[in-house]
Amino acid sequence: MALAQIQARAAVGIDAPRVGVEVHLGGGLPSLSIVGLPNTAVREARDRVRGALTTSGFEFPRRRITVNLAPADLPKDGARFDLAIALGILVASGQIPGQHCGTTVFCAELALSGRLRPVNGTLPVALRCTAASETLVVAADNAAEAALAGGPVHGADHLLDVTRHLGGKRPLPPAQPSGRGHAPAGPDLRDVIAQAPARRALEIAAAGGHSLLFCGPPGSGKSLMAARLPGLLPAMTDAEAMESASLHSIAEGCFDPAHWARRPFRSPHHSTSSRALTGGGVRPRPGEISLAHHGVLFLDELPEFPREALEALREPLETGEISVSRINARLRFPARFQLIAAMNPCPCGYEGDSDHDCRCTPAQIRRYGNRISGPLLDRIDLQVRVPRLTAAQLDTCTEGESSDAVARRVQITRERQLDRDGIPASHLPVSAMRRVGRLDVAGRQIMRQATQRFGLSARGWHRCWRIARSIADLDGAADIREHHIAEALSYRERVQR
Protein backbone atom coordinates (compact mmCIF):
# COMPACT_ATOMS: atom_id res chain seq x y z
CA MET A 1 0.00 0.00 0.00
CA ALA A 2 1.48 3.38 -1.03
CA LEU A 3 -1.09 5.37 0.99
CA ALA A 4 -1.98 5.13 4.68
CA GLN A 5 -4.04 7.19 7.11
CA ILE A 6 -3.47 7.22 10.87
CA GLN A 7 -5.61 9.09 13.40
CA ALA A 8 -4.17 11.66 15.79
CA ARG A 9 -5.48 14.69 17.70
CA ALA A 10 -4.18 18.24 17.97
CA ALA A 11 -4.19 20.54 21.00
CA VAL A 12 -6.18 23.77 20.62
CA GLY A 13 -6.79 25.33 24.02
CA ILE A 14 -8.85 22.85 26.02
CA ASP A 15 -10.07 21.13 22.85
CA ALA A 16 -8.41 18.27 20.95
CA PRO A 17 -9.74 18.18 17.36
CA ARG A 18 -9.12 15.09 15.24
CA VAL A 19 -6.22 15.20 12.77
CA GLY A 20 -5.84 12.69 9.97
CA VAL A 21 -2.17 11.85 9.29
CA GLU A 22 -2.06 10.87 5.60
CA VAL A 23 1.19 9.32 4.36
CA HIS A 24 1.87 8.76 0.65
CA LEU A 25 4.90 7.04 -0.89
CA GLY A 26 5.53 8.24 -4.44
CA GLY A 27 8.20 8.25 -7.07
CA GLY A 28 11.03 10.71 -7.29
CA LEU A 29 14.11 11.55 -5.28
CA PRO A 30 14.03 10.28 -1.65
CA SER A 31 12.60 12.95 0.64
CA LEU A 32 10.12 13.50 3.45
CA SER A 33 7.90 16.57 3.47
CA ILE A 34 5.18 17.48 5.97
CA VAL A 35 2.30 19.74 4.92
CA GLY A 36 -0.80 21.00 6.71
CA LEU A 37 0.36 24.09 8.67
CA PRO A 38 3.03 22.37 10.80
CA ASN A 39 5.16 24.47 13.13
CA THR A 40 8.88 23.98 13.67
CA ALA A 41 8.45 21.14 16.17
CA VAL A 42 6.23 19.22 13.75
CA ARG A 43 8.60 19.77 10.81
CA GLU A 44 11.46 18.44 12.92
CA ALA A 45 9.54 15.16 13.18
CA ARG A 46 11.23 14.19 9.90
CA ASP A 47 14.53 13.59 11.64
CA ARG A 48 13.03 12.07 14.80
CA VAL A 49 10.91 9.60 12.82
CA ARG A 50 13.79 8.61 10.54
CA GLY A 51 16.06 7.94 13.51
CA ALA A 52 13.38 6.04 15.47
CA LEU A 53 12.54 3.76 12.52
CA THR A 54 16.10 2.86 11.68
CA THR A 55 17.21 2.24 15.29
CA SER A 56 14.12 0.05 15.79
CA GLY A 57 15.13 -2.22 12.93
CA PHE A 58 12.70 -0.98 10.28
CA GLU A 59 13.57 0.13 6.79
CA PHE A 60 13.13 3.81 6.03
CA PRO A 61 11.66 3.92 2.51
CA ARG A 62 13.96 5.51 -0.07
CA ARG A 63 11.06 7.16 -1.84
CA ARG A 64 9.35 10.52 -1.95
CA ILE A 65 7.29 10.58 1.27
CA THR A 66 4.55 13.16 1.69
CA VAL A 67 2.81 13.55 5.06
CA ASN A 68 -0.40 15.58 5.09
CA LEU A 69 -1.91 16.67 8.41
CA ALA A 70 -5.60 17.23 7.73
CA PRO A 71 -7.49 19.50 8.02
CA ALA A 72 -4.90 21.68 6.35
CA ASP A 73 -6.19 24.98 7.80
CA LEU A 74 -5.73 23.89 11.44
CA PRO A 75 -2.34 24.94 12.86
CA LYS A 76 -0.36 21.97 14.22
CA ASP A 77 2.30 22.24 16.90
CA GLY A 78 4.29 20.04 19.22
CA ALA A 79 5.74 16.57 18.81
CA ARG A 80 2.46 14.73 19.44
CA PHE A 81 2.24 13.57 15.80
CA ASP A 82 5.59 11.69 15.77
CA LEU A 83 4.13 8.26 16.52
CA ALA A 84 1.28 8.63 14.02
CA ILE A 85 3.70 9.72 11.26
CA ALA A 86 6.04 6.78 11.95
CA LEU A 87 3.18 4.28 11.90
CA GLY A 88 1.82 5.83 8.70
CA ILE A 89 5.17 5.30 6.97
CA LEU A 90 5.32 1.68 8.19
CA VAL A 91 1.76 0.94 7.02
CA ALA A 92 2.23 2.67 3.65
CA SER A 93 5.44 0.71 3.01
CA GLY A 94 3.80 -2.59 4.02
CA GLN A 95 6.05 -3.26 7.01
CA ILE A 96 3.14 -3.55 9.46
CA PRO A 97 -0.59 -4.24 8.93
CA GLY A 98 -2.95 -1.26 9.02
CA GLN A 99 -6.35 -2.86 9.50
CA HIS A 100 -6.41 -2.11 13.27
CA CYS A 101 -5.50 1.58 12.97
CA GLY A 102 -8.91 2.90 11.87
CA THR A 103 -10.47 3.61 15.29
CA THR A 104 -7.22 4.11 17.22
CA VAL A 105 -5.67 7.49 17.98
CA PHE A 106 -1.88 7.70 18.46
CA CYS A 107 -0.37 10.55 20.48
CA ALA A 108 3.28 10.45 21.54
CA GLU A 109 6.69 11.92 20.82
CA LEU A 110 9.46 9.67 19.48
CA ALA A 111 13.03 9.60 20.71
CA LEU A 112 15.78 8.69 18.23
CA SER A 113 16.04 5.34 20.01
CA GLY A 114 12.37 4.61 19.29
CA ARG A 115 11.23 5.17 22.85
CA LEU A 116 7.92 6.98 23.40
CA ARG A 117 8.02 10.26 25.29
CA PRO A 118 5.04 11.95 26.97
CA VAL A 119 3.35 15.03 25.51
CA ASN A 120 1.32 17.77 27.17
CA GLY A 121 -2.47 17.98 27.03
CA THR A 122 -3.04 14.22 27.02
CA LEU A 123 -6.16 14.30 29.18
CA PRO A 124 -8.22 16.51 26.79
CA VAL A 125 -7.21 14.13 23.99
CA ALA A 126 -8.39 11.16 26.06
CA LEU A 127 -11.71 12.86 26.81
CA ARG A 128 -12.40 13.46 23.13
CA CYS A 129 -11.41 9.88 22.29
CA THR A 130 -13.75 8.54 24.95
CA ALA A 131 -16.63 10.63 23.59
CA ALA A 132 -15.92 9.35 20.06
CA SER A 133 -15.51 5.68 21.15
CA GLU A 134 -11.89 5.65 20.01
CA THR A 135 -8.96 3.74 21.48
CA LEU A 136 -5.97 5.85 22.51
CA VAL A 137 -2.30 4.81 22.46
CA VAL A 138 0.09 7.08 24.37
CA ALA A 139 3.50 6.96 26.01
CA ALA A 140 3.58 4.91 29.20
CA ASP A 141 4.23 8.06 31.25
CA ASN A 142 0.91 9.52 30.02
CA ALA A 143 -1.13 6.32 30.42
CA ALA A 144 -2.38 6.79 34.01
CA GLU A 145 -3.40 10.37 33.26
CA ALA A 146 -5.24 9.40 30.03
CA ALA A 147 -7.02 6.54 31.81
CA LEU A 148 -8.82 9.07 34.02
CA ALA A 149 -11.11 9.80 31.05
CA GLY A 150 -12.59 6.31 31.36
CA GLY A 151 -12.05 5.17 27.75
CA PRO A 152 -9.82 2.40 26.37
CA VAL A 153 -6.19 3.53 26.73
CA HIS A 154 -2.93 1.70 26.12
CA GLY A 155 0.48 2.90 27.24
CA ALA A 156 3.67 1.86 25.46
CA ASP A 157 7.38 2.36 26.18
CA HIS A 158 8.73 1.82 22.67
CA LEU A 159 7.71 2.00 19.04
CA LEU A 160 8.23 -1.76 18.80
CA ASP A 161 5.63 -2.30 21.53
CA VAL A 162 3.08 -0.42 19.41
CA THR A 163 3.88 -2.32 16.20
CA ARG A 164 3.65 -5.68 18.00
CA HIS A 165 0.30 -4.57 19.44
CA LEU A 166 -1.04 -3.67 15.99
CA GLY A 167 0.25 -6.94 14.56
CA GLY A 168 -1.47 -8.97 17.29
CA LYS A 169 1.81 -10.46 18.52
CA ARG A 170 1.89 -8.84 21.96
CA PRO A 171 -1.23 -6.78 22.84
CA LEU A 172 -0.67 -3.81 25.13
CA PRO A 173 -2.47 -4.11 28.49
CA PRO A 174 -5.21 -1.54 29.22
CA ALA A 175 -3.99 1.40 31.26
CA GLN A 176 -5.47 1.98 34.71
CA PRO A 177 -5.73 5.29 36.61
CA SER A 178 -3.74 5.43 39.82
CA GLY A 179 -4.26 7.40 42.98
CA ARG A 180 -7.75 8.64 42.06
CA GLY A 181 -9.80 10.14 44.85
CA HIS A 182 -7.15 10.24 47.59
CA ALA A 183 -6.81 13.96 48.20
CA PRO A 184 -4.93 14.58 51.50
CA ALA A 185 -6.38 16.79 54.19
CA GLY A 186 -5.29 20.43 54.05
CA PRO A 187 -4.45 22.82 56.87
CA ASP A 188 -7.09 23.03 59.60
CA LEU A 189 -9.09 26.11 60.56
CA ARG A 190 -8.60 25.31 64.25
CA ASP A 191 -5.10 26.77 63.87
CA VAL A 192 -6.68 30.23 63.57
CA ILE A 193 -6.81 31.95 66.95
CA ALA A 194 -9.78 34.27 67.67
CA GLN A 195 -10.71 36.42 64.61
CA ALA A 196 -14.38 35.40 64.85
CA PRO A 197 -15.67 37.96 62.28
CA ALA A 198 -13.07 36.90 59.72
CA ARG A 199 -13.80 33.21 60.32
CA ARG A 200 -17.50 33.90 59.85
CA ALA A 201 -16.79 35.70 56.56
CA LEU A 202 -14.66 32.75 55.43
CA GLU A 203 -17.56 30.38 56.12
CA ILE A 204 -20.03 32.57 54.21
CA ALA A 205 -17.59 32.79 51.29
CA ALA A 206 -17.27 29.01 51.19
CA ALA A 207 -21.01 28.45 51.49
CA GLY A 208 -22.00 30.73 48.62
CA GLY A 209 -18.84 30.78 46.48
CA HIS A 210 -18.18 34.47 47.19
CA SER A 211 -14.97 36.42 46.69
CA LEU A 212 -13.30 37.73 49.83
CA LEU A 213 -10.78 40.42 50.78
CA PHE A 214 -8.95 40.51 54.12
CA CYS A 215 -7.40 43.81 55.16
CA GLY A 216 -5.24 44.06 58.25
CA PRO A 217 -1.76 44.63 59.67
CA PRO A 218 1.10 42.16 59.17
CA GLY A 219 0.83 38.96 61.18
CA SER A 220 -2.91 39.21 61.84
CA GLY A 221 -3.61 35.83 60.18
CA LYS A 222 -4.84 36.85 56.71
CA SER A 223 -2.73 34.34 54.77
CA LEU A 224 -3.30 31.70 57.44
CA MET A 225 -7.08 31.88 56.97
CA ALA A 226 -6.88 32.09 53.18
CA ALA A 227 -4.94 28.82 53.00
CA ARG A 228 -7.77 27.08 54.86
CA LEU A 229 -10.54 27.99 52.42
CA PRO A 230 -10.08 24.93 50.13
CA GLY A 231 -10.64 22.66 53.14
CA LEU A 232 -14.06 24.25 53.72
CA LEU A 233 -15.33 23.82 50.16
CA PRO A 234 -17.52 20.86 49.13
CA ALA A 235 -15.89 17.90 47.43
CA MET A 236 -15.41 18.25 43.70
CA THR A 237 -17.76 16.42 41.38
CA ASP A 238 -16.28 14.14 38.72
CA ALA A 239 -17.09 16.73 36.05
CA GLU A 240 -15.35 19.51 38.01
CA ALA A 241 -12.35 17.30 38.71
CA MET A 242 -12.06 16.40 35.01
CA GLU A 243 -12.19 20.06 33.91
CA SER A 244 -9.55 21.05 36.46
CA ALA A 245 -7.31 18.12 35.55
CA SER A 246 -7.58 18.94 31.83
CA LEU A 247 -6.44 22.52 32.39
CA HIS A 248 -3.44 21.37 34.43
CA SER A 249 -2.60 18.80 31.74
CA ILE A 250 -2.49 21.55 29.11
CA ALA A 251 -0.63 24.16 31.15
CA GLU A 252 1.84 21.99 33.04
CA GLY A 253 2.46 19.24 30.49
CA CYS A 254 0.84 16.47 32.51
CA PHE A 255 -1.52 15.83 35.39
CA ASP A 256 -0.63 13.71 38.39
CA PRO A 257 -3.60 11.37 39.10
CA ALA A 258 -2.66 11.54 42.80
CA HIS A 259 -4.06 15.11 42.76
CA TRP A 260 -7.43 13.99 41.42
CA ALA A 261 -10.44 15.82 42.92
CA ARG A 262 -8.23 18.15 44.95
CA ARG A 263 -9.49 21.74 44.97
CA PRO A 264 -6.81 23.91 43.32
CA PHE A 265 -5.19 26.58 45.46
CA ARG A 266 -3.13 28.95 43.35
CA SER A 267 -1.08 31.64 45.05
CA PRO A 268 0.96 33.58 42.46
CA HIS A 269 3.59 36.06 43.61
CA HIS A 270 2.67 39.74 43.40
CA SER A 271 5.29 40.21 40.64
CA THR A 272 3.24 37.96 38.34
CA SER A 273 2.55 39.51 34.94
CA SER A 274 -0.88 39.95 33.42
CA ARG A 275 -0.17 37.24 30.82
CA ALA A 276 0.91 34.73 33.48
CA LEU A 277 -2.26 35.47 35.43
CA THR A 278 -4.76 35.30 32.57
CA GLY A 279 -2.98 32.99 30.12
CA GLY A 280 -1.58 33.48 26.66
CA GLY A 281 1.72 33.13 24.85
CA VAL A 282 2.58 32.20 21.28
CA ARG A 283 0.85 28.91 21.97
CA PRO A 284 -1.96 30.17 24.25
CA ARG A 285 -2.05 28.25 27.50
CA PRO A 286 -4.15 28.64 30.64
CA GLY A 287 -2.94 31.13 33.23
CA GLU A 288 -3.23 31.14 37.00
CA ILE A 289 -6.91 32.09 36.99
CA SER A 290 -7.75 29.07 34.82
CA LEU A 291 -5.55 26.75 36.87
CA ALA A 292 -7.65 27.89 39.85
CA HIS A 293 -10.86 26.81 38.03
CA HIS A 294 -13.25 25.20 40.57
CA GLY A 295 -10.78 26.17 43.28
CA VAL A 296 -9.23 29.17 45.01
CA LEU A 297 -7.06 31.97 43.65
CA PHE A 298 -5.23 33.70 46.51
CA LEU A 299 -3.64 37.07 45.82
CA ASP A 300 -1.53 38.14 48.78
CA GLU A 301 -0.38 41.77 48.96
CA LEU A 302 -3.12 42.70 46.47
CA PRO A 303 -2.07 46.35 45.87
CA GLU A 304 1.45 45.22 44.92
CA PHE A 305 0.22 43.35 41.82
CA PRO A 306 0.64 45.19 38.50
CA ARG A 307 -2.41 47.32 37.72
CA GLU A 308 -2.79 45.61 34.34
CA ALA A 309 -2.90 42.19 35.99
CA LEU A 310 -5.55 43.23 38.49
CA GLU A 311 -7.76 44.85 35.88
CA ALA A 312 -7.62 41.64 33.85
CA LEU A 313 -9.53 39.92 36.67
CA ARG A 314 -12.67 41.95 36.12
CA GLU A 315 -14.07 39.97 33.18
CA PRO A 316 -13.48 36.43 34.57
CA LEU A 317 -14.92 37.42 37.96
CA GLU A 318 -18.18 38.22 36.17
CA THR A 319 -18.28 35.57 33.42
CA GLY A 320 -16.27 32.64 34.79
CA GLU A 321 -14.06 32.45 31.69
CA ILE A 322 -11.23 34.31 29.97
CA SER A 323 -10.81 35.05 26.29
CA VAL A 324 -7.24 34.99 24.95
CA SER A 325 -6.89 36.59 21.51
CA ARG A 326 -3.79 36.34 19.36
CA ILE A 327 -3.13 37.01 15.67
CA ASN A 328 -3.61 33.37 14.70
CA ALA A 329 -5.86 32.14 17.49
CA ARG A 330 -8.72 33.17 19.77
CA LEU A 331 -9.32 30.77 22.62
CA ARG A 332 -11.53 30.75 25.69
CA PHE A 333 -10.42 29.09 28.91
CA PRO A 334 -12.75 28.43 31.87
CA ALA A 335 -11.93 30.49 34.96
CA ARG A 336 -14.68 29.93 37.53
CA PHE A 337 -12.39 30.50 40.51
CA GLN A 338 -13.07 31.81 43.99
CA LEU A 339 -10.95 34.89 44.66
CA ILE A 340 -9.53 35.51 48.10
CA ALA A 341 -7.15 38.42 48.57
CA ALA A 342 -5.19 40.00 51.40
CA MET A 343 -3.70 43.44 51.85
CA ASN A 344 -2.33 45.82 54.43
CA PRO A 345 -4.30 48.99 55.26
CA CYS A 346 -1.35 51.20 54.25
CA PRO A 347 2.24 50.90 52.96
CA CYS A 348 3.74 50.42 56.43
CA GLY A 349 0.85 48.16 57.44
CA TYR A 350 -0.17 49.79 60.73
CA GLU A 351 -2.78 52.40 59.83
CA GLY A 352 -5.53 52.26 62.47
CA ASP A 353 -3.44 50.08 64.84
CA SER A 354 -3.56 51.49 68.37
CA ASP A 355 -0.31 49.79 69.41
CA HIS A 356 1.85 50.81 66.45
CA ASP A 357 2.51 54.23 64.99
CA CYS A 358 1.68 54.52 61.32
CA ARG A 359 4.52 56.22 59.39
CA CYS A 360 2.39 56.89 56.29
CA THR A 361 0.99 60.25 55.29
CA PRO A 362 -2.67 60.54 54.25
CA ALA A 363 -1.55 61.00 50.63
CA GLN A 364 0.52 57.78 50.77
CA ILE A 365 -2.39 55.84 52.23
CA ARG A 366 -4.70 57.21 49.55
CA ARG A 367 -2.28 56.31 46.74
CA TYR A 368 -1.82 52.85 48.20
CA GLY A 369 -5.56 52.21 48.27
CA ASN A 370 -6.01 53.62 44.78
CA ARG A 371 -3.81 50.87 43.36
CA ILE A 372 -6.99 48.77 43.49
CA SER A 373 -9.55 50.25 41.16
CA GLY A 374 -13.12 50.89 42.26
CA PRO A 375 -14.60 48.53 39.62
CA LEU A 376 -12.41 45.65 40.83
CA LEU A 377 -13.13 46.34 44.50
CA ASP A 378 -16.84 46.49 43.68
CA ARG A 379 -16.60 42.91 42.35
CA ILE A 380 -15.23 41.55 45.64
CA ASP A 381 -18.24 40.41 47.65
CA LEU A 382 -16.93 40.27 51.21
CA GLN A 383 -14.47 42.88 52.52
CA VAL A 384 -13.32 42.29 56.08
CA ARG A 385 -10.90 44.09 58.37
CA VAL A 386 -8.67 41.71 60.34
CA PRO A 387 -7.28 43.36 63.50
CA ARG A 388 -3.97 42.46 65.07
CA LEU A 389 -4.31 40.00 67.94
CA THR A 390 -3.50 41.28 71.42
CA ALA A 391 -1.16 39.53 73.83
CA ALA A 392 -4.14 38.49 75.97
CA GLN A 393 -5.86 36.87 72.98
CA LEU A 394 -2.72 35.00 72.00
CA ASP A 395 -2.18 33.79 75.55
CA THR A 396 -5.71 32.84 76.60
CA CYS A 397 -7.65 32.00 73.44
CA THR A 398 -8.65 28.36 73.13
CA GLU A 399 -8.52 26.25 70.00
CA GLY A 400 -11.02 27.29 67.34
CA GLU A 401 -13.62 25.24 65.50
CA SER A 402 -12.15 22.66 63.11
CA SER A 403 -12.37 22.76 59.33
CA ASP A 404 -14.40 19.54 59.32
CA ALA A 405 -17.15 21.07 61.46
CA VAL A 406 -17.38 24.18 59.29
CA ALA A 407 -17.15 22.13 56.08
CA ARG A 408 -20.20 20.08 57.14
CA ARG A 409 -22.30 23.24 57.44
CA VAL A 410 -20.96 24.49 54.12
CA GLN A 411 -21.79 21.17 52.46
CA ILE A 412 -25.38 21.27 53.73
CA THR A 413 -25.74 24.87 52.53
CA ARG A 414 -24.31 24.13 49.08
CA GLU A 415 -26.60 21.13 48.69
CA ARG A 416 -29.56 23.36 49.58
CA GLN A 417 -28.51 25.90 46.96
CA LEU A 418 -27.85 23.32 44.26
CA ASP A 419 -31.18 21.56 44.88
CA ARG A 420 -33.04 24.86 44.67
CA ASP A 421 -31.14 26.74 41.95
CA GLY A 422 -28.54 24.40 40.46
CA ILE A 423 -25.72 26.90 41.19
CA PRO A 424 -24.18 28.58 44.27
CA ALA A 425 -25.75 31.81 45.50
CA SER A 426 -22.89 33.98 44.23
CA HIS A 427 -23.66 32.94 40.62
CA LEU A 428 -27.41 33.56 40.73
CA PRO A 429 -28.72 35.91 38.04
CA VAL A 430 -30.97 38.77 39.08
CA SER A 431 -34.05 37.03 37.65
CA ALA A 432 -33.43 34.04 39.93
CA MET A 433 -32.80 36.28 42.94
CA ARG A 434 -36.24 37.84 42.50
CA ARG A 435 -37.64 34.35 42.89
CA VAL A 436 -35.51 32.96 45.74
CA GLY A 437 -34.30 36.15 47.44
CA ARG A 438 -37.53 37.66 48.73
CA LEU A 439 -36.93 40.43 51.27
CA ASP A 440 -39.23 41.35 54.12
CA VAL A 441 -40.33 44.95 54.66
CA ALA A 442 -37.59 45.70 57.20
CA GLY A 443 -34.94 44.18 54.93
CA ARG A 444 -36.02 46.36 52.00
CA GLN A 445 -35.88 49.44 54.18
CA ILE A 446 -32.33 48.65 55.34
CA MET A 447 -31.22 48.07 51.74
CA ARG A 448 -32.63 51.44 50.66
CA GLN A 449 -30.91 53.23 53.54
CA ALA A 450 -27.59 51.47 52.84
CA THR A 451 -27.74 52.35 49.15
CA GLN A 452 -28.10 56.01 50.00
CA ARG A 453 -25.52 56.01 52.79
CA PHE A 454 -22.76 53.92 51.17
CA GLY A 455 -23.50 54.80 47.56
CA LEU A 456 -23.91 51.17 46.51
CA SER A 457 -23.78 50.58 42.78
CA ALA A 458 -26.30 48.27 41.11
CA ARG A 459 -23.61 45.57 41.10
CA GLY A 460 -22.86 46.13 44.78
CA TRP A 461 -26.56 46.08 45.61
CA HIS A 462 -27.05 42.71 43.89
CA ARG A 463 -23.88 41.24 45.40
CA CYS A 464 -25.07 42.25 48.86
CA TRP A 465 -28.40 40.59 48.05
CA ARG A 466 -26.60 37.35 47.12
CA ILE A 467 -24.50 37.46 50.31
CA ALA A 468 -27.71 37.75 52.33
CA ARG A 469 -29.08 34.74 50.46
CA SER A 470 -26.02 32.71 51.44
CA ILE A 471 -26.34 33.79 55.08
CA ALA A 472 -30.00 32.80 55.06
CA ASP A 473 -29.11 29.42 53.56
CA LEU A 474 -26.53 28.87 56.30
CA ASP A 475 -29.32 29.54 58.81
CA GLY A 476 -31.70 27.24 56.92
CA ALA A 477 -34.15 30.11 56.31
CA ALA A 478 -36.40 30.09 53.25
CA ASP A 479 -36.63 33.90 53.11
CA ILE A 480 -34.06 36.61 53.70
CA ARG A 481 -34.66 38.38 57.00
CA GLU A 482 -33.64 41.77 58.34
CA HIS A 483 -30.62 40.44 60.25
CA HIS A 484 -29.37 38.61 57.16
CA ILE A 485 -29.35 41.87 55.22
CA ALA A 486 -27.69 43.72 58.10
CA GLU A 487 -24.88 41.18 58.32
CA ALA A 488 -24.41 41.19 54.54
CA LEU A 489 -24.12 44.99 54.51
CA SER A 490 -21.43 44.86 57.18
CA TYR A 491 -19.22 42.98 54.71
CA ARG A 492 -19.77 45.50 51.91
CA GLU A 493 -18.28 48.48 53.72
CA ARG A 494 -15.08 49.37 51.91
CA VAL A 495 -11.90 48.40 53.75
CA GLN A 496 -10.16 51.34 52.04
CA ARG A 497 -11.85 54.70 52.63
C-alpha positions, 0 to 999 in steps of 0.5 A: 500500500502506497497510501496510509491514514493514521488518526491523531489529535491536535491541541487547541486550548482545552479542545483536541480536534481530530487530525488525519495523518495521511502518508503517501509514498511516491516516485522521485528523489528520496525525501520526506515533506510534511504539509498542513500548517506544521510548526517547527516542532512538527517539521522536525519530526522528519529527523526524529521519525527517521532515527526512530525507525532505523534504530528500531530495525525498520527500513526507512523507505527511499522514496518521496514521502509526503505527510499531510496533516488534515485539516490543512487549515488547522495549525499543528504544533508540538511533537504529538504527531511523531508516533502517528507519522512513523506508523503511517510510513510503516503501514504505507510501506507494508512493514506492518498491517494497518487494519487495526488503525482505523479507530485508534488514535496515536499521540506520543513523541518519538526519541531517536532510540524509538522510545515513546516520550510523553506530551502535554495535554493528554487528558483533553485528547483522552476525553475526546477519544472517549466521547468518540468511542476511540482507542488511545495509544500514548506513552507509558508516562501519560497512560495513568493520566489518560485513563482518568477519562474512562475510555480504552487507553494503552500505554507503550514504552517503545515503538516496537511495543506499538507495532507488536500490538497492531500486529497482534503479537503482543497486545498492550495491556489496558492502562489503569488510573492510579491514585484517584480520589485520595486527596490529603487533608489540608491545613485546619481552621482550628489553627486560627486563633480568635478572629471570629468575624473573619472566620464567619466571613470565610464560612459565608464565602465558602457556602456561597462561592463568594470572593473575599478580601482581608485587610489588616496589619502584618501577622494578623492571620490573613494568609493563614485563613486564606490557605484554609478555604479549600478545606471548607469547600464541598468535594469536587464532582467528577465533572469539576475534577475532570475540567480542572485536571484537563487545564493542568494537563495543558498548562503543566504538560501532565496531570498527576492522578494523585491530585485527582479531585483536589481543589486547586489553590493557586497563590501567584507572587505579586510580581506575576505579569498579566499574561501569566495570570490570565494565560496566553503566549505564542501557543496560548495556554491557561494562566493562574486564573484558569488553573484555579478553576473550581478552586481558590485563587489567593492574591496576597499583597493585592495592591502590589500586583501590577495594575494591568494584571488586576484589571484583567480579573474583572471579566473572569470574575463576572463571566467565569471564563477568559478570552485569549486573543492572538493574531492566529488564534482566539481561545476561551479558557474556563476560569470559575475561581473563587478569589480571596485576597489580602492586603495591608491597610497602608504601605507600612501596614499599621494604619488604624493600629492602636499599638503601632505608629503609622509612618504613612501620610494621608496621601501615601495611604490614599495612593496605596488604596487607589492601586486597586480600582473601584470597579475591581473592588466592587466585584469583591463580595466580602471585605473584612478588616482583620485586627492584630491579635493582642497579647491576651488573645494569644495567651488565653484563646482556646482552640477554634472550631475545626475545618471539618465542622465548618465544612459540614455546614458548608456542604449542607448549605451548598446542597440546599442551593444546588437543589433549589437553583442548580448553582451557588448563590454567588452565581445567581442571576438577578431574575433568579434572585427575585424568585428565591431572594424575597426580602421582608419589609424591614430588609427592603428598608435597610437596603434602601438606607444602605444604598443612600448612605454607602452609595452602593452601585447596582452591582454592589446592591445585587452582590449584597443581596446574594451574600444575604441569600447565602447567610439565610441558607446557612441559617436554613431560612427560606426567606431573607430576614432583616438580620441577614441583610444587616450582616451582609451589609457589614461585609460591603463596607469598603476596607479602604476609605 
